[in-house]
Amino acid sequence: VMSSSSSSALEMEIFQYIDAHQSDFIKDLKEWVAVESDSVQPHLRKEVMRMMALAADRLAALGAAVNLVNLGSHQLPDGQVLPLPSVILGELGKDPQNPTVCFYGHVDVQPAKKEDGWNTDPYTLTEIDGVHLFIRNLYGRGATDNKGPVLAWINAVETFRALKLAMPVNFKFVIEGMEEAGSLGLEKLLEEESQSFFSDVDYVVISDNLWLSNKKPALTYGSRGNACFFVEVECGSKDLHSGTFGGIIHEPLLDLIALLDSLVDSTGRIQIPGIYDSVAALTEEERKLYESIEFDLEEHRNNCGVKKFLYGTKEEILLHLWRYPSLSVHGIEGAFHEPGIKTVIPAKVIGKFSIRQVPHMDLLVVKQQVVEHLEGVFSKRNSPNKLKVSMPLGAKPWLADVNDLLYKAARRAIKTVFGEDPDFIRDGSTVPVARMFQTITQKSVMMLPIGAADDGEHSQNEKISRHNYIEGTKLFAAFFLEISKLH
């Protein structure tokens, strides 16, 4: 175990190297952002493949053993068959004395076009001064989600090599190119590798999310799941004219509106019987985590452009975003939605809604509760129409223990680099990959974000600040040292 004075001298040396090589690290990010590795649009699949090859080369240059695993192909709804990008399984270092940390990231991106409202070309990394003089932002698709964080991790590993320092931990890498399109093929690969590639992994780190604030670092220890539902009401085989049939038939859209309206009340509380039964009670220790969190209610309200939230306090807002389930209605398929008037009675309509579930809620139980509730509401309407309820997609929630060694090490590294303790946060949205790694590898999983709350992932003008990218690189390097001290 290193003494604290020698470890701080080592940290200083590492941080100085990272500061001195900022422009190289930004050049690398520029090169990666320039690849249009959009996994959503079929015509760009070749670019995703090119991006995987670039990432593999970069790991090989570190001295890592790189295995590009072929996942075959997949069929699109239109019948077109496309190759799936290979997944990178990389490893560097096999010292049995050292702990092994596995890093997950992805190098594919969401679609982006300049005319969507970008101020700069989305595939040219552009550095612009922020509102505050000391903040410089690096704009480009993938800058924060997820090319920046993947490179920051690689930069941190490279720093130890460049300074000829002994590697404090063994590294493993899982880098994919289909995350934005649902991580096709990843789960099967993880299952196949659980006894081999993952057998000696101690910890899994994912850096694919954001802080809750623009300035204060965060560690993420949980995310909600998501159960998506279709509720379909059908009266006949064809649309009807409201002049000829209006007033004498049970209209499917009226049935559907009644069904959707029965799901949530005006305070946001879900009206499905039993849905809250298995939600864990809030502990005192957990409540305390919420008090110290830096979260600007007004800023959050302005960001989303609404007049007022359902709740008035920071704690209530975060509790309802993170640890209580929510239900959102997303739309109605089959109804007339173009501008103007069309006096049609649609023959079949499909309502779409989803429930973000939280730990201890069982997907199959949730499905049963939804079906029973909707069937009950429907039967009271005495409608002759056909009702069909289905759950096409279900992703489970994820929760880690904040007292785990992994979180202790990350907390110390954050304190070293940023001079303050992180916020312990959960994610209101779903991070299937965290749950997947935890379930399949049975190792402790942590989400260690380096992007700020206003980075705009998936949005126009996505960015990572120079500060977050470079300090994030230092954070990963400090984290390697902290993990090695635990062993």
N, C-alpha and C positions, 0 to 999 in steps of 0.2 A: 504493500500500500504506500502510495506516495505521500510525503508530508505535505501539508497544505501550502507551505511556502514554495516548495519545488513545483507543486502542481500549478500554483498561480503563475510562476515564472514560465512554465510550459504553455499555459493558456495565453499569456501575453505574447509569446513567440508565435503561436498559432494565429492569434487575432491580428497581429501585425502583418503576417503573411497574407491573410485574407484581405485586409485593407489595401495592401500594396498591389493586389492582383484583381481589384474590382473591375477594371476595364476589360480584362480577359474574361472574367465570369459573365460580364454583360454581353461581350461579343459572342460567347457561346450561346447565350439565351437568344440573341438576335438570329443566329443561325438556325436554331430549333424553331423559333416562332415563324420563320420564313417558309417552313414546310406546312402546306395546307392539309394537315393530317386529320381531316374531318371524317369521322367514322360513320356519320349519319347518312351522308349523301353517297350513293353507290359510285358515281363517276370519280370520286376522290380516293377510292380504296387503295389505288397504287401509291398515293402520297402517304397513306398510313403505313404501308409496307416500307416505303423509303425511310420514314421516321423511325420505325422499329430497327432498321439496319443501322441508322445513325446512332441510336441509343446503344445498340449492341457494340458498335465500334468504340464508342466512348468508354464503356465498361471494360472492354478488352484492353484499351490503352492504359487503364488503371492497373492492369495485371490480373483482372478477374477472369475466371473460367466462365465462359458464356455459352449457354445452351438455348438455341432458338427453337422452341417447341411448336411444331406444326399442329394446328387445331382443325385442319380440314376446311370445309366450306359451309355456307348456310344459304337457305333459300329465302328470297324476299317475297312479300305478299303477291307481287306481280309475276312470280314464277322464275325470276332471274336468279341464277346461282352465283354467289360471290365467294372468293377465298376469304377465310378469316385470317387476320394478321397473326403471326406467331407470337407467343408469349415468351419474354426473356426470363430465364432462370439463371441468375449469375451468382457466383460465390468467390469470395476473396478472403484468404486466411483460414487455416484449419488448426489453430493452436488449441489443444484440448484444455489448456489453463484458462483460456479466454471465454467469456460469454459470447453467444452468437445472436446478432440482431438482424432480423429480416425487415427490409424496407419495401413497402408496396407503393407504386405510383403508376400513373398512366400518361401516355404521350399523345393520345388522340384528343381532339378538341370538338367543341360545339360549332355548328355552322356560323360563318360571319361574312358579311359583304359590306363594303364601304357605304353603299347606298342605304343600308339598314339604319343609318344614323351615326356612323363612326366619324370622328373628327379627323382621323388619320387612317392610313391603309392598315387593316387589321393584321396583315401578315408581314408588316415591316415594323419591328420593334422601334418605338419612337420615344425618346426621353424628353419630357416636358416639365418645366418647373411647376410645382403645385402652388396653391394659394399661399401656404406658408413657405417662406424662402428656403427653409432647410429640407423641405420635402421635394424630392424629384421623382416623378412617376415614369414608369416604363410601360407604355401602352402597347398592347398587342394581344391577339387571341391566343389563349394558352399561357399567358405570362404568369397568371396566378393559379390557373386550373388546367394543367397541373405541371406544365413544363418547368416553371420557375422553381417550385419545391423539389422536383426530381433532380434538377441540376444543382440546387443548393446542397443536397445530400451528397451528390457525386463530388462537387467542389470541396466539401468538407473532408471526404475520404482522400481526395487528391492532395490536400494540404499536408496531411500526415506523410504521404509518400514524398512530396516535394521537399519536405524538411528532413527526410530520412529518419522519421520517428517510428518507433515500434507501433504497430497497429494495436490500439487498446482493446479492440473487440474483433471477432470474426464477423464478416458481412455476408449477408445473402440479399439478393435483389429479385423482386417479382415485378416486372414492368409489362403492362399490357397496352393494347391499342384499340380496345373496344369498349372502354368504360362508359363513354357517352351514349353508346348504343346498347347498354344493358350487360356489359361484360360477358358476352356470349362465349361459352366454352371454358370460362375460368373456373367455375365451381367443380366441374368434372376433373380438370387438371389438378386442382388442389387436393381433391379426394385421392386421385391416383398417386400423388406425391407425398401424401401425409406421413407415410412410413419411411420414405426415402429422403427426398430433399428437405422435408421439414423435421426429420427425426431429431436432429441436433440443434434446432432453433430454440432459443430461450425466450425471445421477445419478438413481437411484431409491431412495427411502427408504420402508421399511415399518415401522410401529410397531404391531405386532399380536402381541406376545409378551411374556414376562416376564423379569425378572432371575432369576438362579439363587439369589440370596440375598435376605433381607428388607431388607438395608441397603446392600449394595455394588452400584453400577451395573454394567451389563454391555452388551457389544456382541455380537450374534449373527452368526456367519459361515458357518453351515451347518445343514442339517437332513437327517434320513434320509427316504428315500422309503418307499413302502408298496405291497407287492404282496399283494392279497387273493385267497385261493383257496377254492374249493368242491371237496370230494371226496365223490362220491356213490356209494353202493353200493345196488344194488337186486336183490331176488331174485324178486319176482313182483308181481302187480297189487294184492294186498290183504294187510292185516295178518293174522297167524295167531295161534292160541291155543297157549300153550306146553305145555298138557297134551296136546293132540292132535298137535302137530308137534315139540315140544321133544325134541331128541335124535336126530332123523333128518334134519334139514336144516342147510345152511350158513347160519347167521344173519348177515344183513348188518351188524348192530350189532357183532358180534364181529370181523368183517372190518375194519370202520371203526376200532374201537378199536386193533386191531393196526397199522393204517396210521398213525393219529395218534400212536401210541406210538413209531413208528419215526422220527419227525421230529427230536426233540430228546432229548439224554441228561440225566441228573440234574444235570449241572454247568452246563446251559444251552447246551451246544455243539450247534449244528445238525448233524444226521447226514446231510444230503443231500450226496452226493459232488460236489466241485468248487465248492461254494457260496462258499468263502473265497478261491478262486483269484485273483479280480481285486480283492480288498480291498487298498488302498494300504498299503505298509509305513509304520510310524510313524517320522517323522523326529525328529532330536534337537531341532530348533527347535520342532516341534509338541509334543513331550513337555514342553518347558519351559513352554508355555502352561498346562499342566495343574497345574503345581506351585503357582503363585501364586493359583489360583482359591479363592475363599472358598466352602466347601461343608461344611456340618455333617452328617456321616454319621448321627449319632444323631437329629438333628432330622428329617432326611429319612426315617429309618426310622420315627420316631414319627408323622410326617405320614401315612404310608401304612399304619400299623398292623400291620406284619409283625414277626416275631421276629428274623429275620436275613436279610441279603442273600446273594447267591451269592458276592460278593467282599468282602474285608475292608478295602481301602484306598480312599481318595477317588479316586486316579488310576484304579485298575482299574474302579471303579463308573462313572466318567464316560466312560472309553474304551468301555465296553460299552453305555453309553446313547447315545453320539454317533457313534463312528467304526467300530463293528463291527455287523454285521447281527444281528438277533434274530428269533426265531420264537415267536409266541404262538398258542395254540389258544383260539378264542372260544366255541365251542358246537357243539351237534349238533341239527339240525332233523329232525323226524320221529320222534324218540324220545319215550317217555312221560315227561313232566317235572312233572306235577302232584303234590300231596301224596298219600300213600296208596299202595296196591299195585294194579297192574293187570297181570295175567299175559299180556302181549301180546308177540308177536315182530313188530316193525315191518317192513313190506315194503321200505321205502326210507328210508334215512337219509343226511343230508348233513352232513359235518363241515366246519367253517369255521375257517380259520386264516390268519394273515398273516405276511409276512416284511418287516421294516423293512430296506430295502436302503440301502447307503452308496455314495458316489461310486465310479465305475468298474464297478459291477455293472450288467450289461445286463438290462433287464426280460425280453426275449425269451429270453435265455440262462437266467435264473433260472426262467422258466416251464418251459423244456425240462428243466432239471435236476430240478425238482419232479415233473414228469410221469414222467420216466424212473425216478426213485427209487420213486415210489408204484406204478408198474406192475410194477417188479421185486419189491417186497415182496409185492404182491398175487399175482403169478404163483406165488410159492413156497407160497402157501396152497392152491393147487389148488382154488379156489372157483369154482363155476359162476355166481356172481353177476356182475352187470354193474357195471363200474367206469367212472366218468366224472370226469375232473379238469378244472376250468376256472379261469380267472383273470379274474373279472368287473371287477377294478379294479386299475390300476397307476399309482402316482404316483412320479415320479422324485425322487431326492435333489437337494440344492442345496448348493453350496460356493462361498464367495467368498474373495478374497485379503485377508488381514488387513493386508497392507502397502500396500493400495490407498489413494490419496489420500483417498477418502471416509471410510475408517476412521481415517486420521490426523486428519482434521478433527473427527470425532466424538469421538475420544479426547481431543483438546485441549479441546473444549467440555465434556466430562464433568469433566476436571481443573479447569476454570474454575469450574463450578457446584458440584461435589460435593467438590472438594479432593483427589481421589484418582484413580488410573488405574482404568479399568474391567476387569472380568474379560472375557476373550475366550471366549465360550461357543458351543456348538452346541446344536441342539435335537434331542432324541431322537425327537420326533414329526415329522409331515410338514407342510411349509408350501408347498403347491402353488403359491401365488401368487408366492413369491420366485423359484422355478424358472421359472415362466411368464414373468415380466417379463424375467428374464435371457436366456432362450432367444429370446423374440420381439423384444425391443428391442435386444439385444446391448449394453446399457449396464451400468455397474457398479451392483449392487444391494446395499443394506445393510439389516439389520434393527436398528433402534434402539429398544429397548423402554424404557418409562418405568414400567411396573408392577412391583411387588415379587413375590417368589416366593409369598407367602401370599395373593395377591389372590383366589384361588378362581374363576378364569374357568370358565364352564360349570357351576359348582357352586352350592350354596345359599350365601346371604350373600356374594355377589360384592361386592368393594369395590375402591376405589383410595384410598390415603391422601391427605389434603389435601396433605401434604408432597410426595408423588410427583407429584401433579397440577400443583401450582404450580412445583416445581423442574423438573419435566419441561417445562413451558412455557418456563422460563428456558433449559433445555438446548437446546431447538429454536432459540430466538433466538440463543444463543451459537454454535450450529452454523451458522446462516446466515452469521454474520460470519466464522467460520473457513473456510467453503467459499469465500467471496468473496476471502479473503486468498490462497488457493491460485492464484487466477487473475490 
